[in-house]
Amino acid sequence: MRVIPIASGKGGVGKSLIAANLGVAFAQAGQRVVLADLDLGASNLHLVIGHQAPKAGIGTFLNNTRSNLANIIVETDVRGLRFIPGDTEIPGTANLKASQRKSLVRAFFSLASNTDILILDLGAGTHQSILDFFLLAGQGIVVTAPAVTAVLNAYVFLKNAVFRLMYTVFLKGSPAYAYVEQIRKDGSGAQKLYIPKILPEIKNLDPESYEKFRAHMNRFRPRIIMNLVENPRDAEVAMKIRRSCESYLDLKIEHLGVVYRDSIQDTALSSRLPVTLYKPQSLLSQAVYRIADKILQSEETGAVLDDREIDGTFQEAGAEAEIDFENKIEYVEDLLHSGALTQGDLIETVKSQQFEISKIKKENNFLKLKLSQAISRGFKP
């Protein structure tokens, strides 16, 4: 059974949309898929797949030691796709205890006999539970968007994942664990938190822990999806995440592709259907199918990509962004010529995009101000 955790550094980037529609795409490709809503405390994945509000969910399972995970799995209208609801009704499900996490992980892996792919739609942020579920697989997916805050939070999520992996590998009481703990408690200088600066020290202090961590890092190759793209330039933002990960985390990431913003998703949501079912030929659906094919192909080979192949994934994503943009423009022109889209509609669309751009600029200016203040405080004697 292949486990595919899907996370995001912040909410509002379309993580659940990607998770649900990938589930549909995999099922349509003949895979036996289970889609689990692990956005505990804010579970809404059932809305994206058009399912009724669940009567029982993961919270029910966690709060009843005699319950069976199989009892809360529900069938969907898509052949081969089953669904595990989350829970927003039972307090405390967003902050799982270690024993609850272990119980849930054991229950997930018990599905292996009749499941090919398990998709975990994780909550936004960097809570320890989210990081632990993300680290269940070496090639989890981080969904982000071109907005400055989304990119920053995607990097922060990956940074926290690396440090969580470090704490998981290093045994308590080992020199490596003590060293990392001292850095965390000390908090003197962000430079010390860069993995390339930490690893040489750990290698000298604790060679055995160092080798274990390197082995885990070699298998840890997260993948990103750039969602809510407006134009090909937005796709280039993924390179910022890649450069930061390689420079500061010593981490290689793979690019699965881009998904353009498409208002058809809102229509599909109101129709209580995943967009891949509502309009399979839409730009959004085709992007999801393309990404699903890449994942299935990579799982078949099982090989870890080298630097040249990773370069190829970013180049391919850039080319796909150009092609999809051309198709998007052609689609708008067809709608204008057919009369299905009036000039008034087009003007309203442009206005809404200008509003979004204005919001992003404000976010950018706010972050610049905070950064300037932080730098200023950092240089005070």
C-alpha positions in Angstrom: 0.0 0.0 0.0 1.3 3.4 -1.0 0.8 6.2 1.5 0.5 9.7 0.1 0.4 12.5 2.7 -0.7 15.9 1.4 0.1 18.9 3.4 0.3 22.7 3.1 2.1 25.4 5.1 -1.1 27.5 5.3 -4.8 27.1 4.6 -6.5 28.4 1.5 -4.1 27.0 -1.1 -6.5 24.2 -2.3 -4.9 21.2 -0.5 -8.2 19.4 0.0 -9.2 20.1 -3.6 -5.9 18.4 -4.8 -6.3 15.5 -2.4 -9.9 14.7 -3.4 -9.4 15.0 -7.1 -6.1 12.9 -7.0 -8.2 10.3 -5.2 -10.7 10.3 -8.1 -7.9 10.2 -10.7 -6.2 7.2 -9.0 -9.5 5.3 -8.7 -10.3 5.9 -12.3 -6.9 4.5 -13.1 -7.9 1.2 -11.5 -6.4 1.8 -8.1 -8.2 0.9 -4.8 -8.0 4.2 -3.0 -8.8 5.3 0.6 -9.0 9.1 1.1 -8.6 10.1 4.8 -9.6 13.5 6.1 -6.9 14.2 8.7 -7.6 18.0 8.8 -8.9 17.3 12.3 -10.7 20.2 13.9 -11.5 21.7 10.5 -12.7 18.7 8.5 -14.4 19.6 5.2 -13.1 17.1 2.7 -16.6 15.5 2.5 -17.8 18.7 0.8 -15.2 18.5 -1.9 -16.1 14.9 -2.8 -19.8 15.7 -2.6 -20.5 13.5 0.4 -23.1 14.0 3.2 -21.9 15.3 6.5 -20.5 12.2 8.3 -22.2 10.7 11.3 -19.0 9.2 12.5 -15.4 10.0 11.8 -11.8 9.6 13.0 -12.7 11.3 16.3 -15.3 8.6 16.9 -12.6 6.0 16.3 -10.1 7.7 18.6 -12.5 8.1 21.4 -13.8 4.6 21.4 -11.0 2.0 22.0 -13.3 -0.8 20.9 -14.2 0.8 17.6 -12.7 -0.4 14.3 -11.5 2.0 11.6 -13.3 -0.1 9.0 -16.6 0.8 10.6 -16.2 4.5 9.7 -15.0 4.0 6.1 -17.7 5.0 3.7 -18.1 4.2 0.0 -18.2 7.1 -2.5 -19.9 7.3 -5.9 -16.6 6.7 -7.6 -15.8 3.1 -8.0 -12.6 2.1 -6.1 -12.6 5.3 -3.9 -13.5 5.0 -0.2 -13.5 7.8 2.3 -12.6 8.2 6.0 -14.3 11.3 7.4 -12.5 13.6 9.9 -14.2 15.0 12.9 -15.1 18.6 13.9 -17.6 17.7 16.6 -15.4 16.0 19.1 -13.1 18.3 21.1 -9.4 17.6 21.1 -9.1 15.7 17.8 -6.9 18.4 16.3 -4.3 17.8 19.0 -3.6 14.1 19.1 -1.7 12.4 21.9 1.2 10.2 21.0 -0.8 7.1 21.8 -3.6 8.2 19.6 -1.3 8.9 16.7 0.2 5.4 17.0 -3.2 3.8 17.2 -4.3 5.6 14.1 -1.2 4.7 12.1 -1.6 1.1 13.0 -5.2 1.2 11.9 -4.2 2.9 8.6 -1.7 0.2 7.8 -4.2 -2.5 8.6 -6.0 -1.4 5.4 -3.1 -2.6 3.2 -4.8 -5.9 2.3 -7.5 -4.2 0.3 -6.0 -0.8 -0.5 -3.5 0.3 -3.1 -3.2 4.0 -2.2 -3.9 5.7 1.1 -4.2 9.5 0.7 -3.9 11.5 3.9 -5.3 15.0 3.6 -3.5 16.7 6.5 -4.3 19.9 8.3 -2.5 23.2 7.5 0.4 24.2 9.7 3.3 22.5 11.5 1.7 20.8 14.5 3.7 17.7 15.6 0.8 15.4 14.6 0.8 16.8 11.1 4.5 16.4 10.7 4.5 12.8 12.0 1.8 11.8 9.5 3.7 13.6 6.7 6.8 11.7 7.6 5.0 8.3 7.2 6.1 8.5 3.5 9.4 9.6 2.0 7.6 11.5 -0.8 4.8 13.4 0.8 3.2 16.3 -1.2 3.2 19.9 -0.2 0.6 22.0 -1.9 1.4 25.7 -2.2 0.4 28.8 -4.2 2.4 31.7 -5.7 1.4 34.2 -2.9 4.4 35.3 -0.8 2.9 34.0 2.5 2.0 30.6 0.9 5.6 30.1 -0.4 7.1 31.2 2.9 4.8 28.8 4.8 5.6 25.9 2.4 9.3 26.3 3.2 8.7 26.6 6.9 6.6 23.4 6.8 9.5 21.5 5.1 12.0 23.0 7.5 9.9 21.8 10.5 9.6 18.4 8.8 13.3 18.1 8.6 13.8 19.0 12.2 11.0 16.6 13.3 12.8 13.9 11.3 16.0 14.8 13.1 14.3 14.5 16.5 12.8 11.2 15.5 16.1 9.7 14.4 18.3 10.9 17.2 17.7 8.9 20.4 17.2 10.8 23.6 20.4 10.9 25.6 22.6 10.7 22.5 25.2 13.5 21.9 23.3 14.4 18.7 20.0 14.9 20.4 21.6 16.9 23.2 23.3 19.2 20.6 20.1 19.9 18.7 18.2 20.5 21.9 20.8 23.0 23.1 20.6 24.9 19.8 16.8 25.0 20.1 16.9 26.2 23.7 19.7 28.6 23.0 18.0 30.4 20.1 21.0 32.5 19.4 21.3 33.1 15.7 19.1 31.7 13.0 22.2 30.7 11.1 22.8 27.8 13.6 19.5 26.3 12.4 20.7 25.7 8.9 21.2 22.0 8.4 24.4 22.3 6.4 25.9 24.1 9.4 24.6 21.6 12.0 25.5 18.3 10.3 29.3 18.6 10.4 29.1 19.2 14.2 26.8 16.2 14.6 29.2 14.1 12.5 32.0 14.9 14.9 30.0 14.5 18.1 28.0 11.4 17.1 28.9 9.7 13.9 26.4 6.9 14.4 23.4 9.3 14.7 24.8 11.3 11.8 24.8 8.2 9.5 21.3 7.3 10.5 20.0 10.8 9.8 21.8 10.9 6.4 20.1 7.6 5.5 16.7 8.9 6.3 17.3 12.2 4.5 18.4 10.3 1.4 14.9 8.7 1.4 13.1 11.9 2.2 12.2 13.6 -1.1 9.1 15.7 -0.7 7.2 16.8 -3.8 5.4 20.1 -4.4 2.4 21.2 -6.4 2.0 24.8 -7.3 -1.8 25.5 -7.2 -3.8 28.6 -8.0 -1.4 29.7 -10.7 -2.5 32.7 -12.8 0.3 32.9 -15.4 3.6 31.1 -16.3 5.6 33.5 -14.1 3.8 32.2 -11.1 5.2 28.7 -11.8 8.7 30.0 -11.4 8.1 30.7 -7.7 8.6 27.0 -7.0 12.3 27.6 -7.7 12.5 29.8 -4.6 11.3 27.0 -2.5 13.8 24.6 -4.1 16.8 26.9 -3.7 15.9 27.6 0.0 15.5 23.8 0.7 18.8 23.0 -0.9 20.8 25.9 0.6 19.4 25.8 4.2 17.9 22.3 4.7 20.2 20.2 2.4 16.9 18.9 1.1 16.1 17.9 -2.5 12.5 18.4 -3.6 10.6 17.3 -6.7 8.1 19.4 -8.7 4.9 17.5 -9.6 3.4 20.4 -11.6 1.2 23.4 -11.7 -2.6 23.8 -11.4 -4.2 27.0 -12.8 -6.9 28.9 -10.8 -10.2 27.9 -12.4 -13.6 29.2 -11.4 -15.1 25.9 -12.5 -14.0 24.5 -9.1 -16.6 26.8 -7.4 -19.3 25.5 -9.7 -18.3 21.9 -9.1 -18.3 22.5 -5.3 -21.8 23.9 -5.4 -22.8 20.9 -7.4 -21.3 18.6 -4.8 -19.0 16.9 -7.2 -15.2 16.8 -7.5 -14.1 18.9 -10.5 -12.6 15.8 -12.2 -16.1 14.3 -12.3 -18.0 17.6 -13.0 -15.8 18.6 -15.9 -13.0 16.1 -16.7 -11.8 18.1 -19.7 -11.3 21.4 -17.8 -7.8 22.8 -17.4 -7.9 22.1 -13.7 -8.9 18.4 -14.2 -6.4 17.8 -16.8 -3.6 19.2 -14.6 -4.7 16.8 -11.8 -4.8 13.8 -14.2 -1.3 14.8 -15.4 0.0 14.9 -11.8 -1.7 11.6 -10.9 0.1 9.9 -13.9 3.4 11.2 -12.7 2.9 9.8 -9.2 1.8 6.4 -10.5 4.8 6.2 -12.8 7.2 7.3 -10.1 5.8 4.7 -7.7 6.3 2.0 -10.3 10.0 2.7 -10.7 10.6 3.4 -7.0 13.9 5.1 -7.8 15.0 8.2 -6.0 15.6 11.0 -8.5 19.1 12.4 -9.0 19.9 16.1 -9.5 19.6 16.0 -13.2 16.1 14.3 -13.0 15.0 16.8 -10.3 16.0 19.6 -12.7 13.9 17.9 -15.3 10.8 18.0 -13.1 11.1 21.8 -12.6 11.7 22.3 -16.4 8.7 20.1 -17.2 6.5 22.0 -14.8 7.6 25.3 -16.4 6.8 24.0 -19.9 3.4 22.7 -18.7 2.6 26.1 -17.2 3.3 27.7 -20.6 1.1 25.2 -22.5 -1.8 25.4 -20.0 -1.7 29.2 -20.1 -2.0 29.2 -23.9 -4.9 26.8 -23.6 -6.5 29.0 -21.0 -6.3 32.1 -23.3 -7.7 30.1 -26.2 -10.6 28.9 -24.0 -11.4 32.5 -23.0 -11.3 33.6 -26.6 -13.6 30.8 -27.6 -16.1 31.8 -24.9 -16.0 35.4 -26.1 -16.6 34.5 -29.7 -19.4 32.1 -28.8 -21.1 34.7 -26.6 -20.9 32.5 -23.6 -18.6 35.0 -22.0 -19.5 38.7 -22.4 -17.1 41.6 -22.2 -18.8 42.5 -18.9 -17.9 39.1 -17.5 -14.3 39.6 -18.6 -14.1 43.0 -17.0 -15.4 41.6 -13.7 -12.8 38.8 -13.9 -10.0 41.3 -14.4 -11.3 43.5 -11.5 -11.3 40.5 -9.2 -7.8 39.6 -10.2 -6.6 43.1 -9.6 -8.2 42.9 -6.2 -6.2 39.7 -5.5 -3.0 41.3 -6.7 -3.6 44.2 -4.4 -4.0 41.9 -1.5 -0.8 40.1 -2.3 1.1 43.4 -2.6 -0.2 44.3 0.9 0.9 41.0 2.3 4.3 41.5 0.6 4.7 45.0 2.1 3.7 43.7 5.6 6.3 40.9 5.4 9.0 43.4 4.3 8.1 45.6 7.2 8.3 42.6 9.7 11.6 41.5 8.1 13.1 45.0 8.4 12.0 45.2 12.0 13.5 41.8 12.8 16.8 42.7 11.1 16.9 46.0 13.0 16.4 44.2 16.3 19.0 41.6 15.5 21.7 44.3 15.0 21.1 46.0 18.3 23.9 45.7 20.8 
